[in-house]
Amino acid sequence: MRRALVLAGATVAVAVAVGAGGSTGGASSPECQGHARLRHHGWVNFAFACGRDAPTGFRIRANHRIRTVEDPDLVYACQRVSVREWDCNDIHSGAPDRAHARLRVKPPRCEPDLVLRVKPRLNFNHWGRRFTLVGPC
């Protein structure tokens, strides 16, 4: 697995090349890329894409308690799995090329050590490998 971190302001982009047997039918899974940004009033916006595969859902996990996860565009419905993990699923049967949502952590401020890990669900039936969005703080 290869990881490349690119830091630009408060944005952290993570690219993860994952192993063989991916949903693309080729020799490897798609490369997932994403970023997270601190926004107004303690919201952390995040987005990711996985090549040609549609992100039809995802699990987001943090090293701090997650208060809420929501998609303002209403593409994904999100439910709490545990105090630090949420599961979001496509509710329109037509996911965009790029998944995005926002979350709040508890306490309602951005911690310097905040780490977000995403496990994408691709094309409704395949889980991609979990990758990390290093905290936007």
C-alpha positions in Angstrom: 0.0 0.0 0.0 1.3 3.4 -0.8 0.2 6.6 0.9 1.0 10.1 -0.1 0.1 13.1 2.1 -0.3 16.5 0.6 -0.8 19.5 3.0 -2.2 22.7 1.6 -3.5 25.1 4.2 -6.1 23.3 6.3 -6.7 20.7 3.6 -5.1 17.3 3.8 -5.4 15.1 0.7 -4.8 11.4 1.1 -4.2 9.0 -1.8 -4.2 5.3 -1.2 -3.4 2.8 -3.8 -5.0 -0.5 -2.7 -4.4 -4.2 -3.6 -5.6 -6.5 -6.2 -9.1 -7.8 -6.9 -11.0 -4.5 -6.9 -14.5 -3.8 -8.2 -13.2 -2.4 -11.5 -12.5 -5.9 -12.7 -8.9 -5.1 -13.4 -5.7 -6.0 -11.6 -6.2 -3.5 -8.9 -8.8 -1.5 -6.9 -9.3 2.1 -7.7 -7.2 4.8 -6.0 -9.2 6.6 -3.4 -8.5 10.3 -2.7 -10.1 12.6 -0.2 -9.7 15.7 2.0 -11.2 17.2 5.1 -11.6 20.9 6.1 -12.6 22.7 9.2 -15.6 24.9 8.5 -17.8 27.3 10.5 -19.1 26.5 13.9 -17.1 23.3 14.4 -18.2 21.4 11.3 -15.6 19.4 9.4 -16.4 18.9 5.7 -15.0 15.9 4.0 -15.0 14.5 0.4 -13.5 11.6 -1.4 -13.6 9.8 -4.8 -12.4 6.3 -5.9 -11.6 6.4 -9.6 -14.4 5.3 -11.9 -16.3 3.5 -9.1 -19.3 5.3 -7.6 -19.1 5.8 -3.8 -22.5 4.4 -2.9 -21.8 4.5 0.8 -19.1 4.8 3.4 -18.2 4.3 7.1 -16.4 7.2 8.8 -14.5 6.6 12.0 -12.7 9.1 14.2 -10.4 8.9 17.2 -12.8 11.3 19.0 -16.5 11.0 19.6 -18.5 12.0 16.6 -21.7 14.0 17.5 -23.3 13.9 14.1 -22.7 13.1 10.4 -24.9 14.5 7.7 -25.0 15.1 3.9 -26.5 18.5 3.2 -27.3 17.4 -0.4 -29.3 14.4 0.9 -27.5 11.8 -1.3 -26.5 9.8 1.8 -28.5 8.9 4.9 -26.2 8.4 7.9 -26.7 6.4 11.1 -24.6 6.0 14.2 -22.7 2.7 14.5 -20.9 3.6 17.7 -19.8 6.8 19.5 -16.8 7.1 17.1 -18.2 5.6 13.9 -21.1 6.3 11.5 -22.4 4.4 8.4 -23.8 6.4 5.4 -25.7 4.9 2.5 -26.9 6.2 -0.9 -30.6 6.8 -0.7 -31.1 7.8 -4.4 -29.7 4.8 -6.3 -27.4 7.1 -8.2 -24.4 8.2 -6.3 -22.2 11.0 -7.6 -18.6 10.5 -8.7 -17.5 12.1 -5.4 -18.9 11.5 -1.9 -19.1 14.3 0.5 -20.7 15.1 3.9 -19.9 16.9 7.1 -19.5 15.9 10.7 -19.1 17.4 14.2 -16.9 15.9 16.8 -17.2 16.1 20.6 -15.9 18.4 22.1 -17.2 20.9 19.4 -13.8 22.2 18.5 -11.2 20.8 16.1 -8.6 18.8 18.0 -5.0 18.9 16.7 -4.8 15.1 16.7 -8.2 14.5 15.0 -7.9 11.5 12.6 -10.7 10.5 10.3 -10.8 7.1 8.6 -13.1 6.3 5.7 -14.1 2.9 4.4 -15.9 3.4 1.0 -18.7 1.2 -0.3 -18.3 1.1 -4.1 -21.0 0.3 -6.7 -23.4 -0.9 -4.0 -21.7 -4.3 -3.4 -17.9 -3.9 -2.8 -16.1 -2.4 0.2 -12.9 -0.6 -0.6 -10.0 -0.4 1.8 -10.1 2.0 4.6 -8.0 5.2 4.1 -7.2 8.1 6.4 -8.1 11.7 6.2 -5.6 13.3 8.6 -7.3 15.9 10.8 -7.9 19.3 9.2 -6.7 21.3 12.3 
